[in-house]
């Protein structure tokens, strides 16, 4: 996620971590749900490219995905004002803020789980 982006991991490194996590979860018969990486206001151009590539990969990986980036992106790859806590990294806690939107998104995904 954002920590990997901030640590300048490559798209390929992040993909490998995602595949490994899915394999480990499935080996334990766990249900798998992924999210895209949400907006990250401090991302450099190169980091934003990796985030975009990773998010595209996650949406095509074959598991239910909650698109946090789409839910709270301002349209310019920053947190939309209605979603942010103000730090450009974490969802807001206010009524109808990012955390509530994300929570409702996960609830909506429950019927998609096998």
DSSP file (Angstrom, degrees, kcal/mol; ACC not computed):
  #  RESIDUE AA STRUCTURE BP1 BP2  ACC     N-H-->O    O-->H-N    N-H-->O    O-->H-N    TCO  KAPPA ALPHA  PHI   PSI    X-CA   Y-CA   Z-CA
    1    1 A X     >        0   0    0      0, 0.0     4,-2.2     0, 0.0     3,-0.4   0.000 360.0 360.0 360.0-144.6    0.0    0.0    0.0
    2    2 A X  H  >  +     0   0    0      1,-0.2     4,-3.2     2,-0.2     5,-0.2   0.863 360.0  57.7 -60.2 -37.7    1.1    3.5    0.7
    3    3 A X  H  > S+     0   0    0      1,-0.2     4,-1.5     2,-0.2    -1,-0.2   0.896 107.8  47.5 -62.3 -37.6    3.9    2.4    2.9
    4    4 A X  H  4>S+     0   0    0     -3,-0.4     5,-2.5     2,-0.2    -1,-0.2   0.905 112.5  49.3 -67.2 -40.8    5.3    0.4    0.0
    5    5 A X  H ><5S+     0   0    0     -4,-2.2     3,-1.9     1,-0.2    -2,-0.2   0.940 110.9  49.4 -61.2 -47.7    4.9    3.4   -2.3
    6    6 A X  H 3<5S+     0   0    0     -4,-3.2    -1,-0.2     1,-0.3    -2,-0.2   0.799 108.1  54.4 -63.5 -28.5    6.6    5.7    0.3
    7    7 A X  T 3<5S-     0   0    0     -4,-1.5    -1,-0.3    -5,-0.2    -2,-0.2   0.343 116.3-118.3 -86.4   7.0    9.5    3.1    0.5
    8    8 A X  T < 5 +     0   0    0     -3,-1.9    -3,-0.2     1,-0.2    -2,-0.1   0.828  49.3 172.3  60.4  36.4    9.8    3.4   -3.3
    9    9 A X      < -     0   0    0     -5,-2.5    -1,-0.2     1,-0.1     2,-0.1  -0.429  32.5-114.5 -67.4 151.9    9.0   -0.3   -4.0
   10   10 A X     >  -     0   0    0      1,-0.1     4,-2.2    -2,-0.1     5,-0.2  -0.397  21.7-109.5 -82.6 165.1    8.6   -1.1   -7.7
   11   11 A X  H  > S+     0   0    0      1,-0.2     4,-2.6     2,-0.2     5,-0.2   0.919 120.7  52.6 -58.3 -43.6    5.4   -2.1   -9.3
   12   12 A X  H  > S+     0   0    0      1,-0.2     4,-2.3     2,-0.2    -1,-0.2   0.885 107.8  50.4 -63.3 -39.5    6.8   -5.6   -9.8
   13   13 A X  H  > S+     0   0    0      2,-0.2     4,-2.0     1,-0.2    -1,-0.2   0.922 112.3  47.4 -63.2 -43.0    7.8   -5.9   -6.1
   14   14 A X  H  X S+     0   0    0     -4,-2.2     4,-2.1     2,-0.2    -2,-0.2   0.886 110.8  51.3 -67.5 -38.7    4.3   -4.8   -5.0
   15   15 A X  H  X S+     0   0    0     -4,-2.6     4,-2.6     2,-0.2     5,-0.2   0.931 109.2  51.0 -61.7 -44.9    2.6   -7.3   -7.5
   16   16 A X  H  X S+     0   0    0     -4,-2.3     4,-2.4     1,-0.2    -2,-0.2   0.895 109.4  50.4 -61.4 -40.7    4.8  -10.1   -6.1
   17   17 A X  H  X S+     0   0    0     -4,-2.0     4,-2.3     2,-0.2    -1,-0.2   0.905 110.8  49.4 -63.4 -41.1    3.8   -9.2   -2.5
   18   18 A X  H  X S+     0   0    0     -4,-2.1     4,-2.3     2,-0.2    -2,-0.2   0.932 111.8  47.2 -64.3 -46.5    0.1   -9.2   -3.5
   19   19 A X  H  X S+     0   0    0     -4,-2.6     4,-2.5     1,-0.2    -2,-0.2   0.911 112.5  50.4 -62.0 -42.8    0.3  -12.6   -5.2
   20   20 A X  H  X S+     0   0    0     -4,-2.4     4,-2.4    -5,-0.2    -1,-0.2   0.904 110.1  50.0 -61.9 -42.5    2.1  -14.1   -2.2
   21   21 A X  H  X S+     0   0    0     -4,-2.3     4,-2.3     2,-0.2    -2,-0.2   0.901 111.3  48.7 -64.0 -41.3   -0.5  -12.7    0.2
   22   22 A X  H  X S+     0   0    0     -4,-2.3     4,-2.7     2,-0.2     5,-0.2   0.928 111.8  48.9 -64.5 -45.1   -3.3  -14.2   -1.9
   23   23 A X  H  X S+     0   0    0     -4,-2.5     4,-2.0     1,-0.2    -2,-0.2   0.911 112.0  48.8 -61.5 -42.7   -1.6  -17.6   -2.1
   24   24 A X  H  X S+     0   0    0     -4,-2.4     4,-0.7     2,-0.2    -1,-0.2   0.904 113.0  47.6 -65.0 -41.6   -1.0  -17.6    1.7
   25   25 A X  H ><>S+     0   0    0     -4,-2.3     5,-2.7     1,-0.2     3,-0.9   0.929 112.2  48.7 -65.7 -44.9   -4.6  -16.7    2.4
   26   26 A X  H ><5S+     0   0    0     -4,-2.7     3,-1.8     1,-0.3    -1,-0.2   0.846 103.8  60.4 -65.3 -33.1   -6.0  -19.3    0.1
   27   27 A X  H 3<5S+     0   0    0     -4,-2.0    -1,-0.3     1,-0.3    -2,-0.2   0.756 108.7  45.2 -63.9 -22.9   -3.7  -22.0    1.6
   28   28 A X  T <<5S-     0   0    0     -3,-0.9    -1,-0.3    -4,-0.7    -2,-0.2   0.225 117.7-115.0-102.1  12.0   -5.5  -21.3    4.9
   29   29 A X  T < 5 +     0   0    0     -3,-1.8    -3,-0.2     1,-0.2     2,-0.2   0.798  64.4 154.1  56.9  31.4   -8.9  -21.3    3.2
   30   30 A X      < -     0   0    0     -5,-2.7     2,-0.3    -6,-0.1    -1,-0.2  -0.580  49.9-109.8 -86.6 151.4   -9.3  -17.6    4.1
   31   31 A X        -     0   0    0     -2,-0.2     2,-0.5    -3,-0.1    -1,-0.1  -0.611  34.0-141.4 -77.4 140.8  -11.5  -15.3    2.1
   32   32 A X        +     0   0    0     -2,-0.3    32,-0.6    -6,-0.0     2,-0.4  -0.918  27.2 165.4-114.3 127.1   -9.5  -12.8    0.1
   33   33 A X  E     -a   64   0A   0     -2,-0.5     2,-0.3    30,-0.1    32,-0.2  -0.997  13.0-168.6-134.2 135.7  -10.5   -9.1   -0.4
   34   34 A X  E     -a   65   0A   0     30,-2.6    32,-2.5    -2,-0.4     2,-0.3  -0.819   6.6-153.9-119.7 162.5   -8.1   -6.5   -1.7
   35   35 A X  E     -a   66   0A   0     -2,-0.3    32,-0.2    30,-0.2     2,-0.1  -0.931  21.9-116.4-126.0 156.2   -8.2   -2.7   -1.9
   36   36 A X        -     0   0    0     30,-1.9     2,-0.5    -2,-0.3    32,-0.3  -0.464  46.8 -90.1 -76.6 164.7   -6.5   -0.3   -4.3
   37   37 A X        -     0   0    0     14,-0.3     3,-0.1    -2,-0.1    -1,-0.1  -0.674  48.6-130.2 -75.5 127.1   -4.0    2.1   -2.7
   38   38 A X        -     0   0    0     -2,-0.5    31,-0.2     1,-0.2    41,-0.1  -0.133  42.6 -61.1 -70.6 173.2   -6.0    5.2   -1.8
   39   39 A X        -     0   0    0     29,-0.3     2,-0.4    30,-0.1    -1,-0.2  -0.206  46.8-163.9 -55.9 146.5   -4.9    8.7   -2.7
   40   40 A X    >   -     0   0    0     37,-0.5     3,-2.0    -3,-0.1    49,-0.2  -0.866   5.1-164.6-138.0  98.0   -1.5    9.8   -1.4
   41   41 A X  T 3  S+     0   0    0     47,-2.4    48,-0.1    -2,-0.4    -1,-0.1   0.768  86.7  53.7 -59.0 -30.1   -1.0   13.5   -1.6
   42   42 A X  T 3  S+     0   0    0     46,-0.4    -1,-0.3     2,-0.0    36,-0.1   0.402  78.5 128.4 -88.6   3.9    2.8   13.4   -1.1
   43   43 A X    <   -     0   0    0     -3,-2.0     2,-0.1    34,-0.2   -37,-0.0  -0.342  54.2-135.2 -63.7 136.4    3.4   10.9   -3.9
   44   44 A X     >  -     0   0    0      1,-0.1     4,-2.5    -2,-0.0     5,-0.2  -0.280  32.8 -97.0 -75.4 173.5    6.1   11.9   -6.4
   45   45 A X  H  > S+     0   0    0      2,-0.2     4,-1.8     1,-0.2     5,-0.1   0.909 127.3  47.7 -59.3 -42.9    5.4   11.5  -10.1
   46   46 A X  H  > S+     0   0    0      2,-0.2     4,-2.0     1,-0.2    -1,-0.2   0.901 112.1  49.4 -66.6 -40.8    7.3    8.2  -10.1
   47   47 A X  H  > S+     0   0    0      1,-0.2     4,-2.6     2,-0.2    -2,-0.2   0.889 108.8  53.0 -65.1 -38.6    5.5    7.0   -7.0
   48   48 A X  H  X S+     0   0    0     -4,-2.5     4,-2.7     2,-0.2    -1,-0.2   0.884 107.0  52.9 -64.0 -38.0    2.1    7.9   -8.6
   49   49 A X  H  X S+     0   0    0     -4,-1.8     4,-2.5     2,-0.2    -2,-0.2   0.932 110.4  46.7 -61.8 -46.2    3.0    5.9  -11.7
   50   50 A X  H  X S+     0   0    0     -4,-2.0     4,-2.8     1,-0.2     5,-0.2   0.924 112.4  50.9 -61.7 -44.1    3.8    2.8   -9.5
   51   51 A X  H  X S+     0   0    0     -4,-2.6     4,-2.8     1,-0.2   -14,-0.3   0.919 111.0  47.9 -60.4 -44.2    0.5    3.4   -7.6
   52   52 A X  H  X S+     0   0    0     -4,-2.7     4,-2.0     2,-0.2    -1,-0.2   0.915 113.6  47.1 -63.4 -43.5   -1.5    3.6  -10.8
   53   53 A X  H  X S+     0   0    0     -4,-2.5     4,-2.1     2,-0.2    -2,-0.2   0.917 114.4  47.0 -65.1 -43.0    0.1    0.5  -12.3
   54   54 A X  H  X S+     0   0    0     -4,-2.8     4,-2.9     2,-0.2     5,-0.2   0.924 110.6  51.5 -64.9 -45.0   -0.4   -1.5   -9.0
   55   55 A X  H  X S+     0   0    0     -4,-2.8     4,-2.0    -5,-0.2    -1,-0.2   0.893 109.6  50.5 -60.8 -39.6   -4.0   -0.3   -8.7
   56   56 A X  H  X S+     0   0    0     -4,-2.0     4,-0.6    -5,-0.2    -1,-0.2   0.917 111.6  48.7 -62.9 -43.3   -4.7   -1.5  -12.3
   57   57 A X  H >< S+     0   0    0     -4,-2.1     3,-1.3     1,-0.2     4,-0.3   0.934 109.4  51.5 -60.9 -48.2   -3.1   -4.8  -11.5
   58   58 A X  H >< S+     0   0    0     -4,-2.9     3,-1.3     1,-0.3     5,-0.4   0.880 105.3  55.7 -59.7 -39.8   -5.1   -5.3   -8.3
   59   59 A X  H 3< S+     0   0    0     -4,-2.0    -1,-0.3     1,-0.3    -2,-0.2   0.679 113.8  41.6 -68.8 -15.0   -8.4   -4.6  -10.1
   60   60 A X  T << S+     0   0    0     -3,-1.3    -1,-0.3    -4,-0.6    -2,-0.2   0.291  85.5  97.7-111.1   8.5   -7.6   -7.4  -12.6
   61   61 A X  S <  S-     0   0    0     -3,-1.3    -2,-0.1    -4,-0.3    -1,-0.1   0.647  94.4-111.0 -80.2 -14.5   -6.2  -10.0  -10.1
   62   62 A X  S    S+     0   0    0      1,-0.4     2,-0.3    -4,-0.3    -3,-0.1   0.682  81.6  99.9  97.1  18.1   -9.5  -12.0   -9.8
   63   63 A X  S    S-     0   0    0     -5,-0.4    -1,-0.4    50,-0.0    -2,-0.1  -0.905  86.2 -80.3-125.8 159.4  -10.5  -11.3   -6.2
   64   64 A X  E     -a   33   0A   0    -32,-0.6   -30,-2.6    -2,-0.3     2,-0.4  -0.372  52.7-164.1 -58.7 136.2  -13.1   -8.8   -4.9
   65   65 A X  E     -a   34   0A   0    -32,-0.2     2,-0.6    -6,-0.1   -30,-0.2  -0.988  19.2-151.4-130.5 130.0  -11.5   -5.3   -4.8
   66   66 A X  E     -a   35   0A   0    -32,-2.5   -30,-1.9    -2,-0.4     2,-1.7  -0.901  21.3-141.1 -95.5 119.2  -12.7   -2.2   -3.0
   67   67 A X     >  +     0   0    0     -2,-0.6     4,-2.0   -32,-0.2     5,-0.1  -0.588  31.3 167.3 -87.1  83.2  -11.4    0.7   -5.1
   68   68 A X  H  > S+     0   0    0     -2,-1.7     4,-1.6   -32,-0.3   -29,-0.3   0.836  74.8  57.4 -64.4 -33.5  -10.4    3.2   -2.3
   69   69 A X  H  > S+     0   0    0    -31,-0.2     4,-1.0     1,-0.2    -1,-0.2   0.936 108.9  44.0 -65.0 -45.2   -8.6    5.3   -4.8
   70   70 A X  H  4 S+     0   0    0      1,-0.2     3,-0.4     2,-0.2    -1,-0.2   0.886 110.8  56.3 -65.9 -38.3  -11.7    5.8   -7.0
   71   71 A X  H  < S+     0   0    0     -4,-2.0    -1,-0.2     1,-0.2    -2,-0.2   0.842 124.1  19.8 -63.2 -34.7  -13.8    6.5   -3.9
   72   72 A X  H  < S+     0   0    0     -4,-1.6     8,-3.1    -3,-0.2     2,-0.4   0.217  87.5 123.1-126.9  14.9  -11.7    9.3   -2.6
   73   73 A X  B  <  -B   79   0B   0     -4,-1.0     6,-0.2    -3,-0.4    -4,-0.0  -0.657  51.4-148.2 -83.1 133.3   -9.6   10.7   -5.4
   74   74 A X        -     0   0    0      4,-3.2    -1,-0.1    -2,-0.4     5,-0.1   0.618  49.3-101.6 -72.3 -12.9  -10.1   14.4   -6.1
   75   75 A X  S    S+     0   0    0      3,-0.3    -1,-0.1     5,-0.0     4,-0.1   0.202 117.7  71.2 104.2 -12.7   -9.4   13.8   -9.8
   76   76 A X  S    S-     0   0    0      2,-0.3     3,-0.1     0, 0.0    -3,-0.0  -0.041 120.3 -94.7-123.2  30.3   -5.9   15.1   -9.5
   77   77 A X  S    S+     0   0    0      1,-0.3   -37,-0.5    -8,-0.1     2,-0.3   0.778  94.3 106.2  62.6  31.3   -4.5   12.1   -7.6
   78   78 A X  S    S-     0   0    0    -39,-0.1    -4,-3.2   -36,-0.1    -3,-0.3  -0.889  83.1 -80.0-128.0 164.0   -5.0   13.7   -4.2
   79   79 A X  B     -B   73   0B   0     -2,-0.3    -6,-0.2    -6,-0.2     2,-0.1  -0.428  47.4-118.9 -63.0 131.7   -7.6   13.0   -1.4
   80   80 A X    >>  -     0   0    0     -8,-3.1     3,-2.1    -2,-0.2     4,-1.4  -0.461  24.9-116.6 -66.9 146.2  -10.9   14.6   -2.1
   81   81 A X  T 34 S+     0   0    0      1,-0.3    -1,-0.1     2,-0.2    -2,-0.1   0.800 113.5  58.1 -59.1 -30.4  -11.8   17.1    0.6
   82   82 A X  T 34 S+     0   0    0      1,-0.2    -1,-0.3    15,-0.1    16,-0.1   0.588 113.0  39.8 -76.5  -8.4  -14.9   15.1    1.6
   83   83 A X  T <4 S+     0   0    0     -3,-2.1     9,-4.1    14,-0.2    15,-0.8   0.672  94.2  92.1-110.8 -22.7  -12.7   12.0    2.3
   84   84 A X  B  <  -C   91   0C   0     -4,-1.4     7,-0.2     7,-0.3     9,-0.1  -0.387  61.1-145.4 -88.9 154.0   -9.5   13.2    4.0
   85   85 A X        -     0   0    0      5,-2.3     6,-0.1     7,-0.2    -1,-0.1   0.536  63.5 -99.1 -81.7  -9.1   -8.5   13.6    7.6
   86   86 A X  S    S+     0   0    0      4,-0.4     5,-0.1     6,-0.0    -2,-0.1   0.262 109.2  90.1 108.7 -10.1   -6.5   16.6    6.4
   87   87 A X  S    S-     0   0    0      3,-0.3     4,-0.1     4,-0.0    -3,-0.0   0.485  92.8-122.3 -97.8  -1.9   -3.1   14.9    6.3
   88   88 A X  S    S+     0   0    0      2,-0.3   -47,-2.4   -47,-0.1   -46,-0.4   0.654  99.6  61.6  74.4  14.9   -3.4   13.7    2.6
   89   89 A X  S    S+     0   0    0      1,-0.3     2,-0.3   -49,-0.2   -51,-0.1   0.563  90.6  56.2-137.9 -38.7   -2.9   10.1    3.7
   90   90 A X  S    S-     0   0    0      1,-0.1    -5,-2.3   -11,-0.0    -4,-0.4  -0.780  80.8-108.6-109.8 148.2   -5.6    8.9    6.0
   91   91 A X  B     -C   84   0C   0     -2,-0.3    -7,-0.3    -7,-0.2     2,-0.1  -0.391  40.5-106.3 -70.0 151.2   -9.4    8.9    5.5
   92   92 A X        -     0   0    0     -9,-4.1     7,-2.5     1,-0.1     8,-0.5  -0.400  13.8-146.9 -75.8 154.7  -11.5   11.4    7.6
   93   93 A X        +     0   0    0      5,-0.1     3,-0.1     6,-0.1    -1,-0.1   0.463  61.1 112.6 -99.2  -4.9  -13.6   10.3   10.5
   94   94 A X  S >  S-     0   0    0      1,-0.2     3,-3.0     2,-0.1     6,-0.4  -0.166  87.1 -68.8 -67.7 163.7  -16.4   12.8   10.1
   95   95 A X  T 3  S+     0   0    0      1,-0.3    -1,-0.2     5,-0.1     3,-0.1  -0.304 126.6   4.7 -53.1 128.7  -19.9   11.8    9.1
   96   96 A X  T 3  S+     0   0    0      1,-0.2    -1,-0.3    -3,-0.1    -2,-0.1   0.674 103.7 140.2  64.3  19.6  -19.7   10.6    5.5
   97   97 A X  S <> S-     0   0    0     -3,-3.0     4,-2.3    -4,-0.1   -14,-0.2  -0.107  72.2 -81.1 -78.1-174.5  -15.9   11.0    5.6
   98   98 A X  H  > S+     0   0    0    -15,-0.8     4,-2.8     1,-0.2     5,-0.2   0.881 126.9  53.2 -59.0 -43.8  -13.5    8.6    4.0
   99   99 A X  H  > S+     0   0    0     -7,-2.5     4,-2.6   -16,-0.2    -1,-0.2   0.911 111.5  46.5 -62.2 -41.8  -13.5    6.0    6.8
  100  100 A X  H  > S+     0   0    0     -8,-0.5     4,-2.6    -6,-0.4     5,-0.2   0.925 112.9  49.5 -65.4 -43.5  -17.3    5.8    6.7
  101  101 A X  H  X S+     0   0    0     -4,-2.3     4,-2.1     1,-0.2    -2,-0.2   0.915 112.8  47.4 -60.0 -43.5  -17.3    5.5    2.9
  102  102 A X  H  X S+     0   0    0     -4,-2.8     4,-2.2     2,-0.2    -2,-0.2   0.919 111.3  51.0 -66.1 -42.9  -14.6    2.8    3.1
  103  103 A X  H  X S+     0   0    0     -4,-2.6     4,-2.1     1,-0.2    -2,-0.2   0.917 111.0  47.6 -60.2 -44.4  -16.5    0.9    5.8
  104  104 A X  H  X S+     0   0    0     -4,-2.6     4,-2.4     1,-0.2    -1,-0.2   0.872 108.6  56.3 -64.2 -36.2  -19.7    1.0    3.8
  105  105 A X  H  X S+     0   0    0     -4,-2.1     4,-1.0    -5,-0.2    -2,-0.2   0.907 107.1  48.3 -61.5 -41.8  -17.8   -0.2    0.7
  106  106 A X  H >X S+     0   0    0     -4,-2.2     4,-0.8     1,-0.2     3,-0.5   0.908 110.0  52.1 -66.1 -40.7  -16.6   -3.2    2.6
  107  107 A X  H >< S+     0   0    0     -4,-2.1     3,-0.9     1,-0.2     4,-0.4   0.906 106.8  53.5 -60.7 -40.5  -20.1   -4.0    3.8
  108  108 A X  H 3< S+     0   0    0     -4,-2.4     3,-0.4     1,-0.2    -1,-0.2   0.759 104.7  57.1 -65.0 -23.6  -21.3   -3.8    0.2
  109  109 A X  H XX S+     0   0    0     -4,-1.0     3,-2.3    -3,-0.5     4,-0.6   0.704  80.5  88.9 -80.4 -19.7  -18.6   -6.4   -0.7
  110  110 A X  G X< S+     0   0    0     -3,-0.9     3,-1.5    -4,-0.8    -1,-0.2   0.859  83.5  54.4 -50.4 -43.5  -19.8   -9.0    1.7
  111  111 A X  G 34 S+     0   0    0     -4,-0.4    -1,-0.3    -3,-0.4    -2,-0.1   0.727 101.8  61.3 -65.2 -17.0  -22.3  -10.6   -0.7
  112  112 A X  G <4 S+     0   0    0     -3,-2.3     2,-0.3    -4,-0.2    -1,-0.3   0.632  83.4  98.4 -81.0 -13.9  -19.4  -11.0   -3.2
  113  113 A X    <<        0   0    0     -3,-1.5   -80,-0.1    -4,-0.6   -82,-0.0  -0.545 360.0 360.0 -80.7 137.6  -17.4  -13.3   -0.9
  114  114 A X              0   0    0     -2,-0.3    -1,-0.1     0, 0.0    -3,-0.1   0.506 360.0 360.0 -69.9 360.0  -17.6  -17.0   -1.5
